[in-house]
Amino acid sequence: MSISTHLAPSPATDQQNIKVMLVDDSVVIRGLLSRWLSEEDGIEVIASHRNGEYAVKDIVKADPDIVVLDIEMPVMDGMTALPQLLKLKPSVSVIMASTLTGRNAKISMEALALGAKDYIPKPSGNHGVTTSVEFRRELIAKVRALGDSGLRRAKTIARPTIAQPASPATEAPVAAATAGAEFSLRPVQRVRPQILAIGCSTGGPTALREFMTPELISAMRHVPIVLTQHMPATFTAILAEQLGAQTGLQSGEGIDGETLKPGHLYVAPGAKHMLLAGSGADTRIVLDDGPMVNFCKPAVDPLFSAVSKSFGTKVLAVILTGMGDDGARGAEIVANNGGNVLVQDEETSVVWGMPGATARRNICAAVLPLNELSKRTASILGGNFG
């Protein structure tokens, strides 16, 4: 009896479908995910396997854009299969899927470091998966975001040069573009920041590791850093621990009532929005258990809005890779209140959703590749605005 399934391709359409391979040892889960995804326009499930060994054998022939890869499987688990899949098809986007346990959260974070693009926590048991509206929404959103991003890259659109303001004193916005998306840049505000606020989502953990260069880490020692990365609670604690180990800064999940200190990195805890209250040296963290914002909790918009209220013109906000548009409205508040907003460019982003939505509001002082973004952030934190 076959334990792997090739599905008949959908009829050809003018728009290229996102091709998905499912790898999970549960036939119920494979069937359910296949049905959910196949019901979506522009998404096609082209293969379904019950362990990593079959996925590795089939990856070249099936040629998927996305692999949804379970962690715990017999014969060959997800972590064993992951590097082999990426070696055989480097362009494939892998989404790790696992039940939300501390062990699986650590494994998922390791998978991101090895090249997986994202993860999705599965509710416990088949019943939990079948009844979870949020799990279905998140799965479809991540497959579509990563798939659309990959298809755009496959078209090899030439990347135009991004124009930057010729002088910090320039008053008129400057036209700019990246991969066909047009926007204008604002002049850099020549006010030294007293806080760095960062928002990110899909691809964020990997981007953060590259973003946190020694030069930037040195500059961050003089200001508090607040960060919202879209993650469940178990994941955010691990992320804070990893960032602390990398940077040498005091790093942890934000605690309600905690006073902000320079050189400390505060990560918004999963399932809570992280806000601020007070101002200056008396600014403290407020954790909010309100409803999701932009389908996210924690969300970037509430953090950026609160940061702007507490610090006014002395805010530097940075948006890294991520799907959706969370952070764009909060960044606009920061910019309109005299702060500076920088975002990652499309070419170096896993998904140019959040940074792209922000850039298109014409509020950014710069839209840069990740390595240049890090240098620019360090420069502005140090009071160098040129």
C-alpha positions in Angstrom: 0.0 0.0 0.0 1.4 3.4 -1.0 2.4 5.7 1.9 3.2 8.6 -0.4 0.8 10.4 -2.7 1.2 12.3 -5.9 -1.8 14.4 -6.7 -3.0 15.2 -10.2 -2.0 18.7 -11.3 -4.7 21.3 -11.5 -5.7 22.6 -15.0 -3.3 25.3 -16.3 -4.3 28.8 -15.5 -2.9 32.2 -16.4 -1.6 32.6 -12.9 1.0 30.2 -11.7 -0.1 28.1 -8.7 1.9 27.8 -5.5 2.9 24.1 -5.4 2.9 22.5 -1.9 4.3 19.2 -0.5 2.9 18.0 2.8 5.0 15.8 5.0 3.3 14.4 8.2 3.0 10.9 9.6 -0.7 11.4 10.4 -3.0 10.5 7.4 -5.7 12.6 9.0 -3.5 15.7 9.2 -2.3 15.2 5.7 -5.8 14.8 4.3 -7.1 17.8 6.2 -4.3 20.2 5.3 -4.5 19.0 1.7 -8.2 19.8 1.6 -7.8 23.2 3.2 -5.0 24.3 0.8 -6.6 22.8 -2.3 -9.8 24.8 -1.6 -7.7 28.0 -2.0 -7.3 29.7 -5.3 -3.7 29.7 -6.5 -2.5 26.9 -4.2 -2.0 23.4 -5.4 -1.0 20.4 -3.2 1.2 18.3 -5.5 2.6 15.6 -3.1 1.8 14.2 0.3 4.2 11.9 2.3 4.2 10.4 5.7 7.9 10.7 6.5 11.0 12.7 5.6 12.6 9.9 3.6 9.9 9.8 1.0 9.9 13.6 0.8 13.7 13.7 0.2 13.3 11.0 -2.6 10.5 13.0 -4.2 11.6 16.7 -3.8 13.4 17.0 -7.2 10.6 15.3 -9.2 7.7 16.9 -7.4 9.5 20.4 -7.5 7.3 22.1 -4.8 7.6 25.8 -3.9 6.6 25.1 -0.3 7.1 22.1 2.0 5.1 21.8 5.2 7.3 19.6 7.3 6.3 17.8 10.5 9.1 17.5 13.1 8.2 14.1 14.7 7.9 11.3 12.2 9.1 7.7 12.0 11.9 6.5 9.7 13.2 10.1 9.1 12.1 13.0 11.1 11.8 16.6 10.0 15.1 17.8 11.3 16.9 15.0 9.5 15.1 15.7 6.3 15.4 19.5 6.4 19.0 19.9 5.3 18.7 17.2 2.7 15.6 18.9 1.2 17.4 22.2 1.0 20.5 20.7 -0.5 18.4 19.1 -3.3 16.2 22.1 -3.8 17.8 25.3 -2.3 14.9 27.5 -3.4 12.2 25.6 -1.6 10.5 27.3 1.3 10.1 25.0 4.3 7.5 25.6 7.0 8.1 23.5 10.1 5.0 22.1 11.8 4.8 20.7 15.3 2.7 20.6 18.4 3.5 23.5 20.8 5.8 22.1 23.4 9.0 23.5 24.8 11.1 20.8 23.1 9.4 21.4 19.7 9.8 25.1 20.0 13.5 24.7 20.5 13.7 22.4 17.6 11.7 24.8 15.4 14.1 27.6 16.3 17.0 25.4 15.4 15.3 24.6 12.1 15.1 28.3 11.3 18.8 28.6 11.8 19.3 25.7 9.4 17.3 27.3 6.6 13.6 26.7 7.3 11.6 29.9 6.4 8.9 29.6 9.0 7.1 27.4 11.5 3.5 26.8 12.5 2.5 25.4 15.8 -0.2 22.6 15.5 -2.9 22.2 18.2 -2.6 19.0 20.2 -4.3 15.9 18.7 -6.2 15.5 15.5 -9.3 17.0 17.0 -7.5 20.1 18.0 -6.2 20.6 14.5 -9.6 20.0 12.8 -11.4 22.5 15.0 -8.8 25.3 15.0 -9.9 28.1 12.8 -6.7 30.0 13.7 -4.5 27.2 12.7 -6.2 27.0 9.3 -5.9 30.7 8.8 -2.3 30.8 9.7 -1.3 27.9 7.6 -3.0 29.3 4.5 -1.5 32.8 5.1 2.0 31.5 5.5 1.9 29.3 2.5 0.5 32.1 0.4 3.0 34.7 1.7 6.0 32.5 1.2 4.7 31.1 -2.1 3.9 34.5 -3.6 7.3 35.8 -2.5 9.1 32.9 -4.1 7.2 33.2 -7.4 8.1 36.9 -7.6 11.7 36.0 -7.1 11.5 33.4 -9.8 10.6 36.0 -12.3 14.1 37.6 -11.7 12.8 41.2 -11.8 15.8 43.6 -12.0 16.2 45.5 -8.8 16.4 49.3 -9.5 18.7 51.5 -7.5 17.0 53.0 -4.4 17.4 56.7 -4.3 18.3 58.2 -1.0 18.0 61.9 0.0 21.0 63.8 -1.3 21.2 65.8 1.9 19.8 65.5 5.5 18.4 69.0 5.0 16.4 67.9 1.9 12.7 68.9 2.5 11.1 67.2 -0.5 10.4 63.5 -0.5 12.7 61.5 -2.8 11.3 58.9 -5.2 12.5 55.4 -4.7 11.7 51.9 -5.9 12.4 48.2 -5.1 11.3 45.4 -7.4 8.7 47.5 -9.0 7.2 49.0 -5.8 7.3 52.8 -5.8 7.5 54.9 -2.7 9.0 58.1 -1.4 11.6 58.6 1.3 11.6 61.2 4.0 14.7 63.1 5.2 16.4 61.6 8.2 15.3 63.5 11.4 18.5 64.8 13.1 17.5 63.8 16.6 19.6 61.2 18.4 17.3 58.3 19.4 16.7 57.3 23.0 15.1 54.0 22.1 15.2 51.4 19.3 12.0 49.7 18.4 12.0 46.6 16.1 9.2 44.7 14.5 9.4 41.5 12.4 7.6 38.3 11.5 8.3 35.7 8.8 12.0 35.3 8.5 12.5 37.5 11.5 14.7 35.2 13.8 17.2 34.7 11.0 17.2 38.4 10.0 17.7 39.4 13.6 20.8 37.3 13.9 22.3 38.9 10.8 21.1 42.4 11.8 22.8 42.3 15.2 26.3 43.0 14.1 29.1 43.9 16.6 28.8 47.6 15.4 25.1 47.7 16.0 25.4 45.8 19.4 27.9 48.5 20.5 25.5 51.3 19.6 22.6 49.5 21.3 24.3 49.6 24.7 23.2 53.2 25.1 19.5 52.8 24.5 16.7 50.3 25.5 15.6 48.0 22.7 12.0 46.8 22.4 11.2 44.0 20.0 8.0 42.5 18.7 8.4 39.3 16.7 5.2 37.3 15.9 5.7 34.2 17.9 3.8 32.0 20.5 4.8 32.3 24.1 7.2 29.4 24.3 9.1 30.7 21.2 9.5 34.3 22.4 11.3 33.1 25.6 13.8 31.1 23.5 14.3 34.0 21.0 15.1 36.4 23.9 17.6 33.8 25.3 19.3 33.4 21.9 19.5 37.2 21.3 21.1 37.6 24.7 23.7 35.0 24.0 24.5 36.5 20.7 24.7 40.1 21.7 25.9 39.9 25.3 23.0 42.3 26.2 20.6 41.7 29.0 17.7 40.1 27.1 14.4 38.7 28.1 10.7 38.8 27.7 9.2 42.1 28.8 7.7 42.0 32.3 4.7 44.1 33.3 5.8 47.1 35.3 9.5 46.7 34.4 11.4 50.0 33.9 13.3 50.3 30.7 17.1 50.5 31.0 19.8 51.2 28.3 21.5 48.2 26.9 18.6 45.9 27.7 16.6 44.1 25.1 12.9 43.5 25.8 11.1 40.9 23.7 7.3 41.1 23.6 6.1 37.8 25.2 3.9 35.6 23.1 0.1 36.0 23.6 0.6 39.5 25.1 0.9 42.9 23.5 3.8 44.8 24.8 3.2 48.6 25.4 4.9 51.3 27.3 3.8 53.9 30.0 5.5 57.0 31.3 8.4 58.8 29.6 12.2 59.2 29.8 13.9 57.4 32.6 10.5 56.5 34.1 9.3 54.6 31.1 8.0 51.1 32.0 6.6 48.1 30.2 2.8 47.4 30.2 1.6 44.0 29.0 -1.8 44.0 27.5 -4.1 40.9 27.1 -6.5 42.6 24.7 -7.6 41.2 21.4 -5.4 40.4 18.4 -4.2 43.3 16.3 -3.7 42.5 12.6 -4.4 38.8 13.5 -1.3 39.0 15.8 -0.6 38.9 19.5 1.9 40.3 20.2 1.6 42.9 17.4 4.0 45.6 16.3 1.5 48.4 15.8 0.6 48.8 19.5 4.2 48.7 20.5 5.3 51.4 18.0 2.4 53.6 18.9 3.2 53.3 22.6 6.9 54.0 21.9 6.1 57.1 20.0 3.8 58.4 22.8 6.6 57.9 25.4 9.6 59.1 23.4 8.2 61.4 20.7 10.9 62.6 18.3 13.6 60.4 19.9 12.5 57.1 18.4 14.2 54.9 15.8 11.8 52.2 14.5 13.0 49.4 12.3 10.8 46.9 10.4 12.4 43.7 9.2 11.0 40.9 7.0 7.5 39.7 7.7 4.1 38.9 6.1 1.1 41.1 6.4 1.1 44.8 7.2 1.5 44.9 11.0 3.7 47.8 12.0 2.9 50.1 9.1 0.4 52.1 11.0 2.5 52.3 14.1 5.5 53.3 12.0 3.5 56.1 10.5 2.7 57.4 14.0 6.4 57.3 14.8 7.3 59.2 11.6 4.6 61.8 11.9 5.7 62.5 15.5 9.2 63.2 14.3 10.9 59.9 14.7 12.9 57.9 12.1 11.7 54.7 10.4 13.9 52.3 8.6 12.9 49.1 6.8 14.5 46.1 5.2 14.4 46.0 1.4 12.5 43.4 -0.7 15.4 41.6 -2.1 16.8 40.5 1.3 13.4 39.9 3.0 11.9 36.5 3.2 8.5 38.2 2.8 8.3 41.9 2.0 4.9 42.3 3.6 5.4 44.4 6.7 8.4 46.4 5.4 6.7 46.9 2.0 3.5 48.1 3.5 5.5 50.6 5.6 7.6 51.8 2.7 4.4 52.4 0.6 3.2 54.8 3.2 6.1 57.1 2.2 7.3 57.5 5.7 10.7 55.8 5.7 14.1 57.5 6.0 15.7 54.5 4.3 14.8 51.1 2.6 18.0 49.1 2.7 19.4 45.6 2.3 19.8 43.9 5.7 23.6 44.5 6.1 23.3 48.2 5.1 20.2 48.5 7.3 22.3 47.4 10.3 25.0 49.9 9.6 22.5 52.7 9.1 20.7 51.8 12.4 24.0 51.9 14.3 25.0 55.2 12.7 21.7 56.9 13.6 21.9 55.5 17.2 25.3 57.0 17.4 24.1 60.5 16.3 25.6 60.3 12.8 22.8 61.3 10.4 24.8 61.8 7.2 
